[in-house]
Amino acid sequence: MPNNTIWRCIIATMRDVAERAGVSITSVSHFINNSRPISEPLKERIALAMAELDFHPNALARSLRLKQTKSVGIIVPDSSNPFFADVTRSIEKALFTHHYNVILGNSDGDLDRALLYLKVMTERQVDGLIFIDVGASGDVLNTALRSLNIPVILIDRIVPGVEVDYVTVTNTQGGFDATRHLISLGHRRIACLTGPQSLTASMERLTGYRQALKEANITPDENLIYTGNFQFESGYEGARQLLSRSPRPTAIFACNDLMAVGVMRAAAELGFAVPAELSVVGFDDIPLAKFSAPALTTIAQPTEQIGILTANRFLRRMQNQDLPPEQQILETELLIRQTTAPVPTKRG
């Protein structure tokens, strides 16, 4: 036999509330939907009855009436990446205070999977979509986004011709600052471990790397550029290949922190001390960066600010969908820790 209190809460309806409060069902409906003025005494009786019965208005019914589901879809390329996890958590935290639920889709960097999530989320009638760069071509993403009739916010991506909001950072400047820091320490053979070439952020960071070399009159060596996938393993494999070349690089700029950690693992296995024999710079400033041994020099992204700005922009657009698209570009910052040092003397 079920607990009476629990059973009563499960089956409680507007009729139950009306009977408990001694009012009509119509009065309860007006109270819940705020659709007509009700006297204060009636409000108090209805509110008390709802509390005693633990009655909650049907969320689906209210969403149909308001044409809002209070849900937001977020599509990320890799939910296990601490950077995306931190940004997503910041968005969810900011939206939760406004009673929004988050539906998360992990594309694994696959465009078809991302588009499938997009379809599923729109079928579930999410109020908006937050899309983190998955490397889709401009035309493909353009077509997909133009088919939506809900607010869309892009993170880490700018798509020419797509009139939506986006939040990103100074990726090019970050790549420039990372490389210039290494140059200031005397390094000239500086390798770059990039992410997928289809990703906006990855290509911008590579551009910054090239710009810094050019400013220092260093001719880029294409053999010192390795394309990874932003995972530990590609940083590890890339570093093993780069460090096997002769002459080897004395420094590596990895375009995200996960690959930078992979670089440090490979260097240790090959017998190169960091930073005495190899300097390493990452990008993102994930929590692991400050706790690695040695602590990683990196380009910090303001992840919490990215999440808060994204959430706030979505909330403003829900209030007024006719607002013009807004582009917000946040500053990155070089954090010098323990993985960079002056260029080493020639080894043996």
PEZI-V298055 format. One record per residue. N is the residue number from 1. RES is the residue in one small letter. PSI is psi as a letter, one per 40 degrees, with the letter a starting at -180 (NA if undefined). BURIAL is # if it has 24 or more other ideal C-beta (glycine too) atoms within 12 Angstrom, else .. Layout:
N_RES_PSI_BURIAL / N_RES_PSI_BURIAL
This chain:
1_m_h_. / 2_p_i_. / 3_n_h_. / 4_n_d_. / 5_t_d_. / 6_i_d_. / 7_w_d_. / 8_r_d_. / 9_c_d_. / 10_i_d_. / 11_i_e_. / 12_a_h_# / 13_t_i_# / 14_m_d_# / 15_r_d_. / 16_d_d_. / 17_v_d_# / 18_a_d_# / 19_e_d_. / 20_r_d_# / 21_a_e_# / 22_g_f_. / 23_v_i_# / 24_s_i_. / 25_i_d_. / 26_t_d_. / 27_s_d_# / 28_v_d_# / 29_s_d_# / 30_h_d_. / 31_f_d_# / 32_i_d_# / 33_n_e_. / 34_n_f_. / 35_s_e_. / 36_r_i_. / 37_p_i_. / 38_i_i_# / 39_s_i_. / 40_e_d_. / 41_p_d_. / 42_l_d_# / 43_k_d_. / 44_e_d_. / 45_r_d_# / 46_i_d_# / 47_a_d_. / 48_l_d_. / 49_a_d_# / 50_m_d_# / 51_a_d_. / 52_e_d_. / 53_l_e_# / 54_d_f_. / 55_f_h_# / 56_h_h_. / 57_p_i_. / 58_n_h_. / 59_a_d_. / 60_l_d_. / 61_a_d_. / 62_r_d_. / 63_s_d_. / 64_l_d_. / 65_r_d_. / 66_l_e_. / 67_k_f_. / 68_q_i_# / 69_t_e_# / 70_k_f_# / 71_s_i_# / 72_v_h_# / 73_g_h_# / 74_i_h_# / 75_i_h_# / 76_v_i_# / 77_p_d_# / 78_d_g_# / 79_s_e_# / 80_s_e_. / 81_n_h_# / 82_p_d_# / 83_f_d_# / 84_f_d_# / 85_a_d_# / 86_d_d_# / 87_v_d_# / 88_t_d_# / 89_r_d_# / 90_s_d_# / 91_i_d_# / 92_e_d_# / 93_k_d_. / 94_a_d_# / 95_l_d_# / 96_f_d_. / 97_t_e_. / 98_h_e_. / 99_h_f_. / 100_y_i_# / 101_n_i_# / 102_v_h_# / 103_i_h_# / 104_l_h_# / 105_g_h_# / 106_n_h_# / 107_s_e_# / 108_d_f_# / 109_g_e_# / 110_d_h_. / 111_l_d_# / 112_d_d_. / 113_r_d_. / 114_a_d_# / 115_l_d_# / 116_l_d_. / 117_y_d_# / 118_l_d_# / 119_k_d_. / 120_v_d_. / 121_m_d_# / 122_t_d_# / 123_e_d_. / 124_r_e_. / 125_q_f_# / 126_v_i_# / 127_d_d_# / 128_g_i_# / 129_l_h_# / 130_i_h_# / 131_f_h_# / 132_i_h_# / 133_d_h_# / 134_v_e_# / 135_g_e_# / 136_a_i_# / 137_s_i_. / 138_g_d_. / 139_d_d_. / 140_v_d_. / 141_l_d_# / 142_n_d_. / 143_t_d_. / 144_a_d_# / 145_l_d_# / 146_r_d_. / 147_s_e_. / 148_l_i_# / 149_n_f_. / 150_i_i_# / 151_p_h_# / 152_v_h_# / 153_i_h_# / 154_l_i_# / 155_i_h_# / 156_d_f_# / 157_r_h_# / 158_i_h_# / 159_v_h_# / 160_p_h_. / 161_g_e_. / 162_v_h_# / 163_e_g_. / 164_v_i_# / 165_d_i_# / 166_y_i_# / 167_v_h_# / 168_t_a_# / 169_v_i_# / 170_t_g_# / 171_n_d_# / 172_t_d_# / 173_q_d_# / 174_g_d_# / 175_g_d_# / 176_f_d_# / 177_d_d_# / 178_a_d_# / 179_t_d_# / 180_r_d_# / 181_h_d_# / 182_l_d_# / 183_i_d_# / 184_s_d_# / 185_l_e_# / 186_g_e_. / 187_h_h_# / 188_r_d_# / 189_r_g_# / 190_i_h_# / 191_a_i_# / 192_c_h_# / 193_l_h_# / 194_t_i_# / 195_g_a_# / 196_p_h_# / 197_q_e_. / 198_s_e_# / 199_l_h_# / 200_t_d_# / 201_a_d_# / 202_s_d_# / 203_m_d_# / 204_e_d_# / 205_r_d_# / 206_l_d_# / 207_t_d_# / 208_g_d_# / 209_y_d_# / 210_r_d_# / 211_q_d_# / 212_a_d_# / 213_l_d_# / 214_k_d_. / 215_e_d_. / 216_a_e_. / 217_n_f_. / 218_i_h_. / 219_t_h_. / 220_p_h_# / 221_d_h_. / 222_e_d_. / 223_n_e_. / 224_l_e_# / 225_i_h_# / 226_y_h_# / 227_t_h_# / 228_g_a_# / 229_n_f_# / 230_f_e_# / 231_q_i_# / 232_f_d_# / 233_e_d_. / 234_s_d_# / 235_g_d_# / 236_y_d_# / 237_e_d_# / 238_g_d_# / 239_a_d_# / 240_r_d_# / 241_q_d_# / 242_l_d_# / 243_l_e_# / 244_s_e_. / 245_r_i_. / 246_s_h_. / 247_p_i_. / 248_r_i_# / 249_p_i_# / 250_t_e_# / 251_a_i_# / 252_i_h_# / 253_f_h_# / 254_a_h_# / 255_c_e_# / 256_n_i_# / 257_d_d_# / 258_l_d_# / 259_m_d_# / 260_a_d_# / 261_v_d_# / 262_g_d_# / 263_v_d_# / 264_m_d_# / 265_r_d_# / 266_a_d_# / 267_a_d_# / 268_a_d_# / 269_e_d_. / 270_l_e_. / 271_g_f_. / 272_f_h_# / 273_a_h_. / 274_v_h_# / 275_p_e_# / 276_a_d_. / 277_e_e_# / 278_l_h_# / 279_s_i_# / 280_v_h_# / 281_v_h_# / 282_g_a_# / 283_f_h_# / 284_d_d_# / 285_d_f_# / 286_i_i_# / 287_p_d_. / 288_l_d_# / 289_a_d_# / 290_k_e_. / 291_f_e_. / 292_s_i_# / 293_a_h_. / 294_p_i_# / 295_a_h_# / 296_l_h_# / 297_t_h_# / 298_t_i_# / 299_i_h_# / 300_a_h_# / 301_q_i_# / 302_p_g_# / 303_t_d_# / 304_e_d_. / 305_q_d_# / 306_i_d_# / 307_g_d_# / 308_i_d_# / 309_l_d_# / 310_t_d_# / 311_a_d_# / 312_n_d_# / 313_r_d_# / 314_f_d_# / 315_l_d_# / 316_r_d_. / 317_r_d_# / 318_m_d_# / 319_q_d_. / 320_n_g_. / 321_q_e_. / 322_d_e_. / 323_l_i_. / 324_p_i_. / 325_p_i_# / 326_e_h_. / 327_q_h_. / 328_q_h_# / 329_i_h_# / 330_l_i_# / 331_e_i_. / 332_t_i_# / 333_e_h_. / 334_l_h_# / 335_l_h_# / 336_i_h_# / 337_r_b_# / 338_q_e_# / 339_t_e_# / 340_t_i_# / 341_a_i_# / 342_p_i_. / 343_v_h_# / 344_p_i_# / 345_t_i_. / 346_k_h_. / 347_r_h_. / 348_g_NA_.
